[in-house]
Amino acid sequence: MARSVTCAFARTIIVAISLIVPMALLSVPTARAAGTPGPPTNVTAAAGDGVVLLSWLPPADDGGFPITEYNYSALVDGVVLYTAAVAGTQTSVTLGYQQLAINDLTVSYTVRAWNDVGSPPYGPDSEPSAPVTPRVGAPLPQTALTAIPPGGGSATTDPGATGPTASDPVTTAVTVPPTAGGGTLSIAESTPSEAPTGFVFLGQEIVIVSSAATDALNPLQIVFRVDPSLVPATVFRNGAPVEAACDPVGTATPSPCIAAGAGTTEVTVLTASASVWNVGLATYAFDGFFSPVDNAPVANGTKAGSVIPIRFGLGRDGGLGVLATGYPLTRRVSCDPTVPFDSVEETVIGSPNMLTYSPGTGRYQLTWKTDRVWAGTCRDFVIKFRDGTEAQAVFRFR
């Protein structure tokens, strides 16, 4: 069975699962009895491709005895459909298909603690996590949770300071100032939501929750580090771009504002309150291939083994990281004698797949090295850009 299923099919599976969940596991005590632990805090879920990373902080009160077990439950539309347990030393768990981490299915989670002594030995459920929806192709999820002392503190999704990568393109560090009085802080890097018109969200959506008493004069500091392939990029809060510089310096005025690094690989934002953040890219205005290449459906005739200049425009200078990972690529297709045919009038000598940009013409050029073994075949040349735009040209090789 494919990991990605439709919501309708997923709900059919969920109903079947719910029939076998013991009712004792679904019952929730209406009041906390003496000796039982309190609810876990900061329950945070982050979704990826067919996976959810669930994390939490221990209860503020363990009932006077060590926590020996945590029970977590998956909820769909507020109904508990799956419950399982992990050891009391564990405060995070990676969930897959069997735990309802199913692509395109929105799920939230609760956690409760167990200490073997209280009556009953389990405490009340935590507040539900924010709902999350795994998506096909989403990066691996990341979470970071911590209790912030009165003297301030921070949390990061990159504790090893390895930096962002193509597979984990955004890392986040949040600092609570000592003037905010402490509290709790959580970060979840999860599947991105839909971007506003004219933009595409790249990497992960960052959901930050803080109980610290921050304001414009005592702001949260958020440092977003992004993979160079995402630059230049724009930081968004709640779907709106963050563009204004902080003025006065050191304050969240306006809130949020850019303190440093706008459009670079390390952007520092000051904000009076935590929220939902994304790294976005303005979509490209691809205007087709230019001479010597004809656009589909015309077939371009050329000698196998030649180097062809592939020229195109994107409406702006987007840097040299405009191509999606794995592109360009070619695939063999059937030669259709009814397709219009035109010879490629120009070839070049250059490094294979070298991309350049000319400010004078506003166009890109990619030097495409064809293969001699393609003689007598037809192939599609496929190019895809970071915003998801895809184009192709047809070639017939002699």
N, C-alpha and C positions, 0 to 999 in steps of 0.2 A: 504494500500500500504506500502510495506517495506520502511524504511528510506534509506536503501542502495540500489541504483539502478545502472545499467550500465551507462556508459557515453553516449551511443547511445540513451537509453531511456530518460536520463536526458535532452539531447539536444532537444528531441522531446517536452518535457514539456516546456523547455525554449522558443522554438519558439512560442508555444501557449501563453505563458506569454507576450512575446514581442509584440504580436499583440494588446494587450489591454493596453499597457503602453501609456499614453497620450504623444503625440509628443512634447507638450510644456515642459514636464519634461525632454525630451531627448535633447533639444536644449541647446547649450553651447554658451554664449556670446563670441564674438571674441575679445572684448576689455572691460576693466573695466571702467564703467561709474562713474561719480562723486557721492560720498555718498554711494557707494556700498562697502561691506566688501571685504577684500582680501581673498585669499584661505586659508582654514585650513592647518596646517602643521603636519608633522610627522604622516601621516595616516598609521596606523599599523593594519594588520590583522593577526590573529592567528587561526588555525583550530584545531578541535578535532574530535570526532565521531559525524558526522551529525550536527556540530555546528561551527560557526565562531564568534570570539570576535573581533569587530572592534572598534578601539580607535583613537583619534586624539587630537591635540592641537589647541586652538582657533587661528584665523587669527592674524598676527602681527598688522594688521590695521582693525578695525571694521567699517571703513567708517565714524566714528564720532558718531555712534549710537549703542545702545546695540544690540547684536545678539539675535534674538528671535526664530530662528529655524535653524536647520541643515538639509540638504537633502543629503542622501547617495545613491549611485548608484552601482549596481553589474554589472561587465563586464565579458563577456566570449569571448575570442579571440578578445578583444578590443571593443566589441559591448555592449552598455548599454542595459540590458534586464530587469532591475528592478530598481525602484526608490521609496524611501519612506522618511518620515520626522520624526524628533524627536525634542524635545524642545531645545531652545538655551542654557539652563543650563546643557545640557547633552553632554558629550564628549566621550561616549562609548555606544555601543549597542551590545547585543547578538543576533545573527542571526540564524535562523533555516531553515527548508526545504523550506518554502514559500519564503524566501529571498535568495534562491539558495545556501544555505549551504548544499550541497548534496554530500554524500560520493562518492569519485572518480571523482568529477567534479572540475576542476581548475578554480578559480574565483579570480578576483581582484576588488578593490573598490575605488571609489573616493567620496569626501565629499565637499560640498559647503555651505557657510553661508548665512543667510537671516537676514536683519535688519528692514524690514517694511518701510524703509524711502528712500533708494536709488532708482535710476531709471535705470535699474530694481532693485528690492529690494534684489536680490541675487547676490553674487559675483561669480568669476570664480571657476571652479573645481580645487580641489587640484591635486597634482601629484598622480598617482595611487599607491595604496599599492602594496607591493610585492605579486605575485600570491600565493594562498594557496589552498591546496587540502585536504578536510576532509577525514578521513579514519576510517573504522570500527575498534573499539577497541582502538582508540587513546585516551590519557588522556585529561582531560579538558584543554582548552587553557588558557594562561595567557599573559597579556601585562602589560607594565610599560612605561610611557612616562613622560618626564619632560624637562623643559628648564633649562640649567646649567648656573649659573651666572659666571662672570669672576673669582671669587674666588674658582671655582670648585664645585663639587657636585656629587650626586649619584642617582641611581634608582634601585629598587628591585622588583621582582615579589612576594616577601614575606614581605609586609609592616608590617604585624602583628608579624613577627619573630616567626611563629609557626613551621617552619622547614619543610623539605620534608616529604611526607607520601607515602604509597603504591599507592594511587590514584593520587597523585601529586608528582612524585618521584624526580623531579629536581627543585630547586629554584636558581635564578640567581641574583647577585648584581653586578652592574657596577659602578666604581668610576672614575670620570674625575678629573685629578690633577689640582690644581690652576694655574699651569704653562701653561695649554693648552688654556687659554683665554675664556673658556665658549663655549656655543653652545646649541644644542639640543641633546637629547639622548632617544632612544627607545629600548625596549626589547620585543620580541615576542617569547613565548614558544609554539610551534606548532607541527604538525605531523612530525615525523622524515622522512628523505629521505632514500634512499637505502644505506646500509652500504657497505664498501669495502669487498672484499673476505676475509673470515676468522674472520669477526666480525659481531655483530648484534648491532644496535643502540637501547638503552633502554630509556624509558621516553620520553622527548620532544626534538625537535630540537630548538635551541636557535638562533634567528636572532637578532643581535645587530646592530643598526645604530647610528652613532655619527657624528656630524658636528664639534666637537672640534678638534683643531689643535694638535693632539697627535703625538708622534714619539717615537723612541727607548729610548730616555732620559727622555721623558715626557709621559709615557705609560698609557693606560687604565689598570685599575686593575679589573679583573673579578673573582668573588668568586662563584664557583659552589658548592652547597650543595646537596648531593644525599642521597636518602634513603639507609639505611644499606644493603638492599637486592641487591643493585647494586654494592656493593664493593666486590672485587677490580675492578675498572673500569678505562677506559682510556678516556681522553678528546680529542676530534677531532676538528680541524678547517678546514673547506672546505673539509672534507673527509679524512684528513691526521692526524695521531696521533700526539699529542703534548707530547714530551718525554724529551726534553732537559731542564736542570736546568738553571735558569737565572744566567748569569755570565758576567759582575759584578752584584752583588746583587742590586736590585732596578731598574734595567734597563731591557728593553725588548730585551735582547741579548742572543740568537737569538730571533727573533720575529715570533711567540709567544714562551713563555717559562714558565716552572713551577717555581713559586716562593715559594710554600709551599704545603704540603699535597698530594703529588703524590700517587694515589691509595687508598686514604682515603675517608671519608664521606664529607670532605671539601677541595676542591682543589682551590688554588689561581693561576691565570694565569696573566702574564703581556703581553700586545700586543701593537704594535705601531698603529694598526687600528682595527676597529670593523669588524665583519664578521659573518659567519654562524658556529655554534658550536653544537656538539653532545656529549653525554656520551655513550661510546661503551664498549662492552664486547667481549673478544675473544671467538669464538664458542668452544663448547666442542667436544671431540672425544669420544663419547659414544661407548663402545666396547662390548655391550651386557651384559646379566645377567650371573653370575657365580654360581657354585654349592652352594646350593642345588637346584637352580631353573633352569629349562630348558627353552630355548627361544622358542617362537612360531615358527612353529605350534604345537610343542609337548605340550600336556596337563599335568600339574603337579597335581598328586593325593595327597591329604592330608586330614587330619581330620579337620572338621569345628571347629573353636574355638582355633586352635593352633596359635602360634606366629612364623612367618617364617622370617629368615634373607634374605633380598633382597640385593644381593651384585652386584656392578657394578663399572666400571671405567670411568673416563671422560678425561683421558689423562693428567690431572694435578690436583693439589689441588686448587679447586675453592672456598674454604671456605664452610661454612655450609648453605649458602643461595642460593644454586644452583637450588632448585626446584621452578617451576612456582607457582603462587598463585592458591590454590585450589587442588593441587596435593600432594600425589598420590590419585587416586580415583579408584573405582571398579564399574563394571556394569555387570548385569546378561546377559548371552548369552546362546544359545541353546547348549546342549551337543551333540557333533558330534561323533558318534561311530567309524568313519573312521579315526579320528585324532590319531596320535601316542600318547601313554600314558606312563608316567614314575612317579614313586612315589617320593615324597620329602623325602630325607633321613635324614634331619636334621631340628629340630625345636629348638627354644631358649626360654628363659625366659627374658623378658625385657620390657621397657616402650614402649607402642604403638607408632608407627611412629617416633621413635627416630632415628635421622640421625647422624652417626659418620664417621670419615675419618681416615684411617690408613696410615701414611707416609711410613711405612715399605712395605706394599703391593701396595700402590698407589690406593687403592680401598675404595669406600664408602660402608656402610652397613646401611640399613633401616629396623628396626624391625617392621614387618607388623602383626598386630593383626587381625586375621580373626574372623568371627562371627559364633556362634553355629547355628544360624537359617539358615545358608547357606547349611546345610547338604542336600545332594541329588541334588544340583544344580551345574552349571558351571558358572564361572565368569572370566572376563578380569580384570587383575591388570594393570592400566595405570599410567605411570609416565611421566611427562613433565618437561623439564628444562627451565631455563630462556632464553636460546638462541633459544627456539622454538623446540628443538629436543624432539621427543616423542617416547616412546617404550611401549610395552605391553607384558604380559605373561598370559597364559591361565591356569586356575585352575579348577579341578574337586573335589568337596568336598563330603566326605562320612560321 
